[in-house]
Amino acid sequence: MNTIKFGTDGWRGVIAEDFTFANARIVAQAITRYVVRGEDARKGVLIGYDHRFASDTIAAAIAETVSSSGTPVWLADKPCPTPAISLLVKQRSAAGGLMITASHNPYNWNGIKYKASYGSSALPSIVAQIEKELAVVMDSEVSPLPPRKNLIQPLEPRAPYLDTIEKLVDWKRLRDSKFRFVFDPMHGSAGGLLPALFKRNGIACDEIRGTRDPRFGGVHPEPIEPHIAALQQAVIVGKYDAGLCADGDGDRIGAVDRDGTFVNPHQIFALLVWHLAGTRNLPGDIAKTFSVTKLIDKLAAKFDRKLHEVSIGFKYICELMLEQNILIGGEESGGIGTNLYIPERDATVSALLLAELMAWHGKSLGALLGALHAEFGEYHYGRVDLDVTSAQKQKAIAQFSGSKMAHLLDWPVVRRENMDGIKLYLGDIGWVMVRASGTENLLRVYCETAKPDSTRRVLTAVTQLVQNL
């Protein structure tokens, strides 16, 4: 049996190699042990699943595993996005939720996310407890108890989810704008949701790649370039005002302007901060992860909001949202949450707010970004993921941490930060950051400068430097 490692939201593995029925049951047993010991198991557990291969049958098997402990189970009767399970866990005051998904990973992966009773990712303290239970289960030779199928009931996940998020935006404004949208769920489990809400409220919204395809049409279900090429083409051909996109399990957003230009997650986050803290003037602080654009810092200052910067991973934003009044929090990968809702990433909610922003100003996403750049300056972001050896990874971190690296290309290194990775500030043009993956031989290089050319130059220079180590 392969090693099972429980991460931020749960566990992921390659289907039939790591992600097997046997291993899925082991993970479910560990989570159930935590629920029985750490939560009120009598309140039950919700189980949902996405469009990946065998997600529905894995969900049914896991439901049996959870029920064997005497814990009531509500099993989704159809695929749904992860945020729907998070929301229903909180609304029903359940003990927790399990979602069968590998999120934005390639099609040959699957996984299990655990959602805690407050309706979001497990906090680090909960993950630690589940990992302890996982070690017990994996070391134990005790046979699992038989399932108690009478404790498993069906759950309709989509209707209550849509009814809740429908209340978050100004539909009259959206109708009056006459904007036309196209939605791309990338063959994932958010399919049909945004068009249903828009059409219910008289707004034109078509959909592409809305059918279930466990291979996701041959691309990674991650709403970034180049995987969103189909959406870019659809926007141009259909002359839509914007294209909106969700990843495989519907918690990360992507967007395309009316001319087909990709709107990256940093820009989406900045636009939503501008909308909620500025235009709508809603109360609360702002949170971002360490790799997010510095434009957020300027927006927070303009609207006189406290800015919280945390390590990379939405769980750290969630932790803040549970403790303090955080209006909006976002991460580099397109995961954005607000206090209008639950402390959870949600692509459909982010898409609704982005459409409302357009309607409020009567402008395209490109025009709105232009207004932001005119006021705050330009921010051009890029990232590359480098396949490296373990030795190269260590040497690169040492090189960027050490004071000997005083320049990069034309620019002096004026400051360093090491909250989560090593970030170097280059003169007054911007920053570059290197961060080693904890689970793979990957080195992630992030950069943001005032010009597209300088961002490309920095990323190229760092790539060459690392490859020569």
Buried (B, 14 or more C-beta within 10 A) or exposed (E): EEEBEBBBBBBBBBBEEBBBEEBBBBBBBBBBBBBBEBBEBEBBBBBBBBBBBBBBEBBBBBBBBBBBBEBBBBBBBEBBBBBBBBBBBBBBEBBBBBBBBBBBBBBBBBBBBBBBBBBBBBBEEBBEBBBBBBEEBBEEEEEBEEBBEEBBEEBEBBEBBBEBBBEBBEBEBBBEBEBBBBBBBBBBBBBBBBBBBBEEBEBBBBBBBBEBBBEBBEBBBBBBEEBBEBBBBBBBEEEBBBBBBBBBBBBBBBBBBBEBBBBBBBBBBBBBBBBBBBEBEBEBBBBBBBBBBBBBBBBBEBBEBEBBBBBBBBBBBBBBBBEEEBBBBBBBBBBBBBBBBBBBBBBBBBBBBBBBBBBBBEBBBBEBBEBBBEEBEBBBBBBBEBEBEEEBBBBBBEBBBEEEBEEBEEBEBEEBBEBBBBBBBBEEBBBBBBBBEEEEBBBBBBBBBBEEEBBBBBBBBBBEBBEEB
